[in-house]
Amino acid sequence: MKILIFIITVLITGSLFGQNKMKEWNEMGSISAASISCWNVDAFNQLLIADQSTLTKYAVSGTVLYKISNKSLGEIQQIIPITPLKILLFSEAQQQICYVDNTLTLVNDCIDLSEYEIEYASHIARSERGDKLWVFDQINSRILLIDINQKGKIVQEIRNAKGLMNMEQLVEMIEFDSKLFLLDSSKKITVIDLYGSLIDQRNTETSNICSSDNIFWNINSTHLFNEERYGTSTNFSFLPPFEVDDFRVINNQFYFQEKNNIHIFEFVEKK
């Protein structure tokens, strides 16, 4: 029975990859910056690039739509679109979270993470529960779910996360399909449920992860993989022919970072 299941899985995966062999990458454009601290893409496929405390929003065409430079933001380490009109900015140096609207105008006061008794946050992740955020407290090896609308309120706490899960240095953290995915520096992906129970742990060659359109995406040095909700990982395609530092997938558009350039692709039928 196990052999039969394995053969069916191989056939399905081969069929999916075979279908994608009939497609190819088509570069729609690229955007260059002097330096990139971090970047992301909003729901309108507009590119957000941070350089220290400067944040710029670009159209796909490369046109600068909005730009702000505010030293009170600190060096922006993460950009997380929450809604089309609300974007989160995390500064590891300042240990604070700020919000801007779709015109990059600051909204309300920034949130000091020390108000949640967090000693040193290194990573933030959006929760599917709207007004909640996941925070990794590096010094205390804790994963916290905090309520951003109630000052100091910790909804959930997972203690000794690295020890319990045998993790190395955390690289990325995202919530997807009611699970928390943690990628560490050994390229191991740890999957836990929202209560902290271990679901899965995979030794991989993964360098980056992201999620969008109900799909979990990850890459290694040569390939792009996807995993649908409640599904298994499939080999989606070879990567474009350059070294990819990071990537995003939004509304069937693929964004690949190559040093200080962001290339924008679509995956189309071969001509």
C-alpha positions as CSV (number, residue, x, y, z in Angstrom):
1,M,0.0,0.0,0.0
2,K,2.8,2.4,0.9
3,I,4.5,1.7,-2.4
4,L,1.3,2.4,-4.3
5,I,0.8,5.7,-2.5
6,F,4.5,6.6,-3.3
7,I,4.0,5.8,-7.0
8,I,0.8,7.9,-7.2
9,T,2.5,10.8,-5.4
10,V,5.4,10.7,-7.9
11,L,3.1,10.5,-10.9
12,I,1.0,13.5,-9.7
13,T,4.1,15.6,-8.9
14,G,5.7,14.6,-12.2
15,S,2.5,15.6,-14.0
16,L,2.4,19.0,-12.3
17,F,6.0,19.7,-13.1
18,G,5.5,18.4,-16.6
19,Q,2.7,20.9,-17.1
20,N,5.0,23.7,-15.9
21,K,7.7,22.6,-18.4
22,M,5.3,24.0,-21.0
23,K,5.6,27.4,-19.4
24,E,8.5,29.9,-19.1
25,W,9.5,33.0,-17.2
26,N,8.6,36.3,-18.8
27,E,10.3,39.3,-17.1
28,M,7.9,42.2,-16.9
29,G,10.4,44.7,-15.5
30,S,12.9,45.3,-12.8
31,I,13.5,48.0,-10.2
32,S,16.9,49.0,-8.8
33,A,17.8,50.7,-5.6
34,A,21.1,52.0,-4.2
35,S,20.7,49.7,-1.2
36,I,18.0,47.4,0.1
37,S,17.6,46.8,3.9
38,C,14.3,44.9,3.3
39,W,11.4,44.8,0.8
40,N,7.9,43.5,0.2
41,V,4.9,43.8,-2.1
42,D,1.5,45.1,-1.2
43,A,-2.0,43.8,-2.3
44,F,-1.8,46.1,-5.4
45,N,1.4,44.6,-6.6
46,Q,3.3,47.8,-5.6
47,L,6.8,47.3,-4.4
48,L,8.0,48.6,-1.0
49,I,11.7,49.0,-0.6
50,A,13.5,50.1,2.6
51,D,17.0,51.6,2.8
52,Q,17.8,52.2,6.5
53,S,15.0,54.6,7.6
54,T,13.9,55.5,4.1
55,L,10.9,53.8,2.5
56,T,9.9,54.0,-1.1
57,K,6.8,52.6,-2.9
58,Y,7.1,51.8,-6.6
59,A,4.6,50.9,-9.3
60,V,5.4,47.8,-11.4
61,S,6.6,50.2,-14.1
62,G,9.3,51.4,-11.7
63,T,7.6,54.8,-11.2
64,V,8.1,56.1,-7.6
65,L,4.7,56.6,-6.1
66,Y,5.6,57.7,-2.6
67,K,8.7,58.1,-0.5
68,I,9.4,58.9,3.2
69,S,12.6,59.3,5.2
70,N,12.1,59.4,8.9
71,K,15.0,58.6,11.3
72,S,12.5,58.0,14.2
73,L,11.6,54.7,12.3
74,G,15.1,53.4,12.8
75,E,16.5,50.9,10.3
76,I,13.5,49.1,8.9
77,Q,14.1,45.3,9.1
78,Q,10.7,44.1,8.0
79,I,7.9,45.4,5.9
80,I,4.6,43.5,6.4
81,P,1.4,44.6,4.5
82,I,-1.5,44.0,6.9
83,T,-4.3,45.4,4.7
84,P,-4.2,47.4,1.4
85,L,-4.3,50.5,3.6
86,K,-2.1,49.5,6.5
87,I,1.6,48.5,6.4
88,L,3.7,47.4,9.4
89,L,7.3,48.5,9.7
90,F,9.6,46.7,12.2
91,S,12.9,48.1,13.4
92,E,15.0,45.6,15.3
93,A,17.4,48.4,16.4
94,Q,14.6,50.5,17.8
95,Q,12.6,47.5,19.0
96,Q,9.4,49.1,17.8
97,I,6.6,48.6,15.3
98,C,5.2,51.5,13.3
99,Y,2.3,51.7,10.8
100,V,2.0,53.7,7.6
101,D,-1.0,53.9,5.3
102,N,-1.0,53.3,1.5
103,T,0.6,56.8,1.0
104,L,3.4,55.9,3.5
105,T,2.0,58.4,6.0
106,L,2.6,57.4,9.6
107,V,-0.5,56.2,11.4
108,N,-0.7,56.8,15.2
109,D,2.3,56.4,17.5
110,C,4.8,53.6,17.1
111,I,4.5,50.6,19.5
112,D,7.4,50.0,21.8
113,L,7.8,46.2,22.2
114,S,9.2,46.6,25.7
115,E,5.6,47.3,26.7
116,Y,5.0,43.6,26.1
117,E,8.0,42.6,28.3
118,I,10.0,41.6,25.2
119,E,13.7,41.9,25.7
120,Y,14.9,41.6,22.1
121,A,12.6,41.0,19.2
122,S,14.4,39.7,16.1
123,H,11.4,38.7,13.9
124,I,7.8,39.6,13.5
125,A,5.1,37.7,11.6
126,R,1.5,38.6,10.7
127,S,-1.2,36.5,12.3
128,E,-4.3,35.5,10.3
129,R,-6.2,36.7,13.4
130,G,-6.2,40.3,12.2
131,D,-5.1,42.4,15.2
132,K,-2.5,39.9,16.5
133,L,1.2,39.6,15.7
134,W,3.8,36.8,16.3
135,V,7.1,38.0,17.8
136,F,10.2,36.1,18.4
137,D,12.0,37.2,21.6
138,Q,15.5,36.1,20.8
139,I,17.2,36.6,24.2
140,N,14.5,34.6,26.0
141,S,13.9,32.2,23.1
142,R,10.2,32.9,23.3
143,I,7.5,33.0,20.6
144,L,4.8,35.4,21.6
145,L,1.4,36.2,20.1
146,I,0.6,39.8,21.0
147,D,-2.5,42.0,20.7
148,I,-1.5,45.2,19.0
149,N,-4.8,46.9,20.0
150,Q,-4.3,46.2,23.7
151,K,-1.1,47.6,25.1
152,G,1.0,45.0,26.8
153,K,-1.4,42.1,26.2
154,I,0.2,38.8,25.5
155,V,-2.3,36.3,24.1
156,Q,0.0,33.3,23.9
157,E,3.5,32.4,24.9
158,I,5.7,29.5,23.7
159,R,8.8,29.3,26.0
160,N,12.2,27.8,25.2
161,A,11.2,27.6,21.5
162,K,14.7,26.9,20.2
163,G,15.4,24.2,22.8
164,L,12.1,22.4,22.5
165,M,12.3,22.4,18.7
166,N,16.1,21.9,18.4
167,M,16.3,25.0,16.2
168,E,19.3,27.0,15.1
169,Q,19.2,30.8,14.6
170,L,15.8,31.9,13.3
171,V,15.9,33.2,9.7
172,E,12.2,33.6,8.8
173,M,8.8,33.1,10.5
174,I,5.4,33.1,8.9
175,E,1.9,31.9,9.8
176,F,0.2,29.8,7.1
177,D,-2.8,27.5,7.1
178,S,-3.2,27.9,10.9
179,K,0.4,26.8,11.4
180,L,3.6,28.6,12.2
181,F,6.5,27.9,9.9
182,L,10.0,28.6,11.2
183,L,13.1,28.5,9.0
184,D,16.4,28.4,10.8
185,S,20.0,29.0,9.7
186,S,20.6,25.2,9.2
187,K,17.8,25.4,6.5
188,K,15.5,23.3,8.6
189,I,11.8,24.1,8.5
190,T,9.9,23.6,11.8
191,V,6.1,23.6,11.7
192,I,4.1,24.0,14.9
193,D,0.4,24.5,15.5
194,L,-0.9,27.8,17.0
195,Y,-0.6,26.3,20.5
196,G,3.1,25.5,20.1
197,S,2.8,21.7,19.5
198,L,5.3,20.3,17.0
199,I,3.7,19.1,13.8
200,D,6.6,18.6,11.4
201,Q,10.3,19.2,11.0
202,R,12.1,19.0,7.7
203,N,15.8,19.2,6.8
204,T,15.8,21.0,3.5
205,E,17.9,23.1,1.2
206,T,15.5,26.0,1.6
207,S,16.9,29.5,1.7
208,N,13.7,31.6,1.8
209,I,10.0,31.1,2.4
210,C,6.8,33.1,1.9
211,S,3.1,32.6,1.5
212,S,0.3,34.1,-0.7
213,D,-2.8,33.2,-2.5
214,N,-3.4,30.2,-0.1
215,I,0.0,28.7,-1.1
216,F,3.2,28.3,0.9
217,W,6.3,28.9,-1.3
218,N,9.9,28.1,-0.7
219,I,13.1,28.2,-2.8
220,N,16.5,26.6,-2.7
221,S,19.5,27.6,-4.9
222,T,17.9,26.3,-8.1
223,H,14.2,25.6,-7.7
224,L,10.9,27.2,-6.6
225,F,8.5,24.9,-4.7
226,N,4.8,25.4,-3.7
227,E,2.6,23.7,-1.2
228,E,-1.2,24.3,-1.2
229,R,-3.2,24.3,2.0
230,Y,-3.5,20.7,3.3
231,G,-1.3,19.6,0.4
232,T,2.2,18.3,-0.3
233,S,5.1,20.3,-1.6
234,T,5.6,20.2,-5.4
235,N,8.4,21.3,-7.6
236,F,7.0,24.3,-9.3
237,S,9.9,25.5,-11.6
238,F,13.5,26.3,-12.0
239,L,14.4,29.7,-10.8
240,P,15.3,32.5,-13.3
241,P,19.0,32.4,-14.4
242,F,20.5,34.5,-11.7
243,E,21.3,34.2,-8.0
244,V,18.1,34.8,-6.0
245,D,18.5,36.4,-2.6
246,D,14.8,36.6,-1.7
247,F,11.4,36.4,-3.3
248,R,7.7,37.1,-3.1
249,V,4.6,35.8,-5.0
250,I,1.6,38.1,-5.2
251,N,-1.4,37.8,-7.5
252,N,0.4,35.4,-9.8
253,Q,3.4,37.8,-10.2
254,F,6.8,36.6,-9.0
255,Y,9.3,39.0,-7.5
256,F,13.0,37.9,-7.2
257,Q,15.7,39.9,-5.5
258,E,19.1,39.9,-7.1
259,K,21.4,42.0,-4.9
260,N,20.0,45.6,-5.2
261,N,17.6,44.7,-8.0
262,I,14.0,43.4,-7.8
263,H,13.0,41.5,-11.0
264,I,9.3,41.1,-11.7
265,F,8.2,38.0,-13.6
266,E,5.1,36.2,-14.8
267,F,4.9,32.5,-15.6
268,V,3.4,32.1,-19.1
269,E,2.8,29.5,-21.8
270,K,5.8,28.9,-24.0
271,K,5.4,30.6,-27.4
